[in-house]
Structure formats: structure tokens, C-alpha cells
Amino acid sequence: MNDNVRALIEKLASEHHLSCAEYIELLSSREAEAAELLAEKARAVAGAVYGREVFLRGLIEFSNYCKNDCYYCGIRRSNRLAARYRLSPEEIFSCCDEGYRLGYRTFVLQSGEDPFFSDKVLVPLIAAIKESYPEVAVTLSLGERSYESYKALRTAGADRYLLRHETATPAHYAKLHPAEMSLKTRLNCLNYLRELGYAVGVGFMVGSPFQTVENIVADLQFIEEFQPDMCGIGPFIPHAATPFAGERAGSVELTCYLLSIIRLIIPDILLPATTALGTLAEDGREKGILSGANVLMPNLSPVSVRKKYELYDGKICTGEESAQCRLCLSGRIKSIGYKVVCSRGDRRKIESLIPPDEQKFLNCDKKQAASRLGEERP
């Protein structure tokens, strides 16, 4: 590792910001020694905020119907081979009930963009979950919806929302999605969520088709500016029933490198070690934690449907019972010196670590935020 790369890592750890050219150098000069130093810094920063705790979220994948046709996704509407399913609201609540008894205090309700799950269906479900378990956090990952829908779900009790931006480069976004989808719309949705008071999560695939170093730098700069509460990144893994079936998978090593960088950009961020990491490498999730991640999302969905929520080929954890899944993860995380906890695991915001001149997005008003990252809500 040359002295300049070392200096860039030290700068990122202390200032939580690099220029475009500096990010390009840090990514282009990636080597084992640099990755080790980044991971060491990231673990130290995460430890200062969260100690050795890794938060568990109970993931419920309740529908694999989707109106979208994203080129990388196994549940895209054009995949006629997908075995479609929907859990009923009663089944979803039952998953929460089981998760609560297992100790989970955050539930992540995730699905494709399924029109069946309108506000009329979701609002009473979310309200019932919050009424029965008032101390839990409800995280939604349901894709793009209207401002009014996000507002109704928030009013019902939803606490957090995960909406991966996928890529911060419009031209790259267009190569991954059909023409009816746009990065502008996605950014508008993120602005709506921020305005409504959700804890907001973004994210992108590492090694997605056509991705360049410059695209990744744009993602990192977007994360710097938007200051999300959560960020989910994982390696791209192709699915056989998509246009990208023959594309090469992303890299575990680059994903971990980027996890460390994101931890240093936002020291108090909630950062998952994704299932995709564990799919590409047996110890992928452990590598993610050792690179600065601090969230895992075991599957609470019924075993009968887990394999059907197949965003990519070879997804792991499709056959374990919920209790087994938690015990397995607990043992794995303990083996690397960390401990899993099932509390709500809210973000412990420490804005004081971000220099005043880097808090421009945090401190700008909503009109400024909307104009910088998308369109202002009408």
C-alpha cells in the first residue's frame, strides 16, 4: 500500500469525506493491505458507536409478485417461471408473532411492488402489529409508492423504509431498468420518506452489469450527501431467468471494501451484512461484520415460500426454521468476537462526528433537499 492510499484512508476516517478523484484513487488502488486498514478503521468506528453488538432484524418476504421488470431481478414480471405467492395479512402477522416470541424487536416487511398490497391492506396490518407489539420497529421495503401512500403507512406506525437507489448515475440506472422507471422517481421517493420522518435506507449492488468505478464513486458521494440512516449493499448475483443471466457476479472483497468505506463516511449508520454476501462466500456475512457492518436479517418467512423469493440464483437460508436460523447466526457471530442482540437497534445518531461544513444536507431545509436530489413534492 502506497503512502497516498494510506493518507486517503486516514483522511476518510477523520473527515468522513473524500473528493471524487480521491475516491477513484482509493478504489483503483485496492489491495489486501488497504482493505485490512480500512476494515480496522471501520471496526473501530463501529465499535465506538455500537460496541460489539450486531442487530438482528426479522425479515418477512411476504409477496414475490412485482409489477416491475428490472433486468437483474428474479421476481421481475416477465419471469414466467417464478412460482408466485402472497402471504395473507394473517400469515404476515403470524410471522411477526413467532418472531416476537423468538426475541426480535424489529420486523422487516419486504415484497415486490405488488398492487394487491394497497394501503387498504397494509395500513390495518401495520396498525395491528404496532398495537400488539408497541415496542417493536416496523421496517418496510415495498419499493416506489406515492407520497400519500408513504404518509398513510407512516401514520399507521411504520418506522423505517428501505429503498435502494440502485445507482446514483442516471445513465447506469437506465441500463438496469426498463424505460418506464427512472432514477429521478426513485430519488423523489427517498425525499418523500425523509420528509415524512422515516428512518431511511438506500443501497446499491456491487458489480452490477455496466458498473464503473465512476458509478461507485457517484454512489459514495450520494451517500455522503443524503446521509441515510441505513445502507444496504451486496454483490450482484445473476438470475437465470433475467437478461443478465450470463453476467459475472460481483465481488465479496469489493463489497467488504465498500462496507468499510461507507462506515467511515457515516460512523453511526446501520449497515447490514447481506444474505447475498453469505450466498457468494460461506463466511461472507462474517466478513461483512468484520468490515464494519452491524446488522443481520434472518428470515422469518414460512419455510414453504423462502426459496420462491428468489431475487438471484443460489440464495441461502431457504430451509431453516426461524429459531434454527437465529441460533446458527448467533453462533457464527460469536465465533468472530461479536454478539447478536434483538433490540429495536435504532440508529445512535452522532452528528457531532460530521464536520459542520459536511452537514450541509442534514441542515438544509426540505425545499433545498428536494431540489438537490430530485423534484420537490407538488
N, C-alpha and C positions, 0 to 999 in steps of 0.2 A: 504494500500500500504506500503510495507516494505521500509526501508531506502535505500536498494541496488537498488531497481527498480527506486526510486526517483533519485538516483545518476546517474543511466544509462540514464534517460530522460534528466537530466541536461547536461550530457556529450554529448549526441547526439545533443542537441540544440546548444552547444558551439563548438563542434569539427566536427559535420556532419559525424560522423563515429563511428561504434562500431565493435568489433570483432565478429566472428561467435558465440562464447559462450555467449557473451553479448546480441546479437540479440535473441538467443534462450531463454535466461532468460527473456528478455523483452516481448517476445511473449508468453512464457509459464506462465508468472505471470500476464497475462492480467486480469484486473478487472476494475470496474467503476471508481475508483479514479485515477488509472493510465491513463485510457482513457481520463478523464477530463483534467488531467495535460498535456498530450500530445497535446490534441486539443487546449488548452490555449496557449501552446508554438507555435504550428503551426499557429494559427491565428495571433499571434504577429509577427512571422517571415514573413508571407504572407503580413500582413499589412505594415511592414516596407518597402517592395518592391513595392507592388501594391495598398496599401491603402485599401479602401473598394470596389474596383472595381471587378466586375465579368464579364469576357469577353464572349460575345455571338458569336458563330460560326454558320453559316447557313449550315446545313447538307443536302446533296443531295445524297440519296441512289439510284443509277441510274441503277443497274442491280443486280438481285439475282441469276443469273446463276453462277455456280462455278465448276471448273474442279477438285477441291479437295474434299476429303471425310473425313474431320476431324470428329472425333467421337462425338463431342459435339455440332456441328453446324447444325441449322435447314435448311440451304440452301446447305448442302452437296450434292454432285452429286447423291448419292444413294437415296435421298428423292424423291420418285416418286409422293408424294402428294403435293409437293410445287407448287404453282401457279407461274410459271416463268414469268418474264417480263424484258424488256430492254427499257430504255428511249432512244430516238434518241438524237443525238448531239443537234438538235434544241430544243428539250424539256429540255435538261440539261441547255442550255443557257437561256431558258425562266425562269427556276427556279432561275438562277443567277440574271436575270433582275428583277424578283419580289423581290428577297432578297435585291438587291441593293436599290430598292425603299423603302423598309422597314428599311433601315439603316445599313444592315450588310456589313462589310468590310473584312470578311473572309468567304470563301466558302470551305466546306469540301466535296470533291467528293469521295464517297465511293461505292465499289461494291464487289461482289465476284470476284474470279480470273476467269474472263470471257474472253476467247480468242478473242471474237468478238471485244473487245475494244483494238485493237492493237495500236501501235504508229501512224499508218496511220490515225486512227480515233481520237485519243486523242490529238496528237500534234496540229493540227489546231484548235481543240476546246479550248485547254488551251490558245493558242496564241490569239484567238478571245476574250476570257474572259479578258485577260490582256490588250489587245488593247482597248477594250471598257471601262474597269474599271481599269486603270493603278494603282490606289492607293489600290486595294484590294490584299489580300493574298490568294493564292490558295493552299489548303492543299489536298494532295492525300492520299487515303487509299485503295490501289489496290492489296496488297499482294506482293508476290515474283515475281520479274521480273529480266531481265538481266541487267548488268552494262550499256550496250549500251542503253537499254530502259530507265532506270533511267536518263541517261545523256540527251537523247532526250527530255524527259518530263521536265527536269530542264532547258534546253536551251529554251524550249517553254515558260517558265515563272513560272513553279511550284515552290513554296517557301518552302513548308513543306511536310513531309511524315510521316504518322503514320503506323508503322509496329510492332504490338505487338509481343514480343518474346515468349509469352505464358507461358514459364517456362524456367529457366536457367539450369535445370537439364536434361541432355540427356535421362536418363532412364525414367524420368517422361514424357518428350516430346514424347517418343515412345509409351507410354500408351494412349496418347491423339490423336495420328495421325497415319495414315496408313504408311506402311514401306517405301513408295516412298518419304516421307517427312522426313526432319531431322533438328535438331537444328543447326547443322553446316551450312547448307544452309541458314537458317534464319539469323544467325549471319553474314555470308558473305554479305547478302543483306544490313544489317544495316551498315556494314563497307563501302559498296559502297555509300550508301546515305550520310554518314558522309563525305566521300572523295569528293563527288560532291557538297558539300556546302548546302545541305538541312538542315533546322531545323528538327531534327529527333525525332520521338516519339516512345517509346516502351510501354510495358504493359503486364499484365497477369490477369488471372481470379483468384478470391479469393474463395477458397473452391472447386476447380475443383476436379474431381474424382482422387483418389490416392495421392492427395497433402498432404505432411507432413510439419511440422514446419521447417524441414531442407530444404525442397524445397523453402519455402517462404524466408528463410534466404539467400539462393543462389540467389533468385531474388533481394533481397535488396542489396546484395553485387555486383551483376551485375549492378544495377542502380548506385551504388557508383562509380564503375569503368568506366562505359560507359558515365556517365554524360549526359543523354539525355536532349533535350530541353523540351520535353513533356513526360508525362507518363499517360497512360490510364489504370486504374484498375477498376474492377467492380465485383460484386458477380457472381459466376457461377449460371446460371438458366437452368435447363434441358429443352429439347425439346422432345415432344412425339414421333417424327419420327427419333430418333437417338439411337445409342446403349446405351446412358447414360440416357434414358428416366426415369428410376426408381431411379436415383441417387438423393441424397439430395442437395438442393440448398445451395449456400454459404451464409455467414452471413453479414448483413448490418453492424453490430457492428464491426466485424473484418475488413471489408473493410474500415470503417472510421478510425479505429485504424492505419491501414497501410497507409492511406492517410496522416495522421499526421506524421507518421514516414518518409515517402518519402519527405514531405515538409521540414522536418528538415535535411534530407540528402542533398537536393538541394534547398536552400531557394528561388531561383528565378525561379524554374521550373513552367511550365504551366501544371496545374493539373485539369483535368475535374472531375466534379461530374456527373457520367454517368446515362444514361437512365435506365440501369439495377438497379441502386440504387433506382430510383424512382418507378421501377416496383415492387420491393420487399417491399418497405415501402412508404406510401403516401407522407411522408416528407423526403424521402431518399436523394433527391438532396440537400435539405436544410441542412440535417445532414452532407452531404459531404462538403458543403461550410464552415460550422462551424467547420469542422475538418481540414481545410487548403486548400481545393480545390478552384480554381478561374476561371474555365471555364465551360460553359454550351453549348450544341449543339442542339438548336431547329431544328426541321425537316422542310426543305423547299421542300421536295419531293411532287409531286402531291398526294392529299389525296387518290386517287384511288389506289395507289400502296403501301402506307405506311405499311399496315398490311402484305403485301406479303414479305417484307424484314424482315422475322421472324427468327432471329438467335436463339431465345429462346421463350418459351411459355409466353403469357400474356403481351407482350410488350406494354407499354403505349404510349400515344400521337400518335395514329394511325388515329384519326379522326378530329383533329383540323386544321383549316385553318392556314396558316403561320402567319398571323397577330394576330390571336387569341392566338396561341402558344407563341408568343413573349410577348403579354400583360399578359398572365397567368404567365409566368415565371418572368416577371418584378415585378408583384405584390407579388409573393411568396418570391423573393429575398429581396424586400424592407421590407417585414414583419420581416426579421431577421437582419435588420440593414445594408444591403449591397445595392449596386446599380449596375444594369447591364449597360454595355457600349458596343457599336457595332463597336468600332475602330478595326484596324488590331489586336491589342492586342499582339504585339510581345513580346518575352521574354526580360526582362530587366536584362541583364547579370550582375552579381556582383561577379565575380570570386574572388574578394578580401575577400569574406566571407569564402572561402575554404582555409584552411591552406596550405602553399606551399607544404608540404610533401604529401598532399592529392590531389594535382593537377597533379599527375603522368600521368593520361590518357590524361588530357587536353593538356599537354605539350609534350607528346610523338609524334614522327613523324608517318607518315601514315604506314610505314612498321611495326613499333612496334605495332600500334593499330591492324593491320590486323593479326599479328602473335599471339597476345594475345587473340583475340576474334573470330578468325575464320581463314580462309585461305587468304593469300594475293592474290589480284586480279592478274590473269595471265597477 
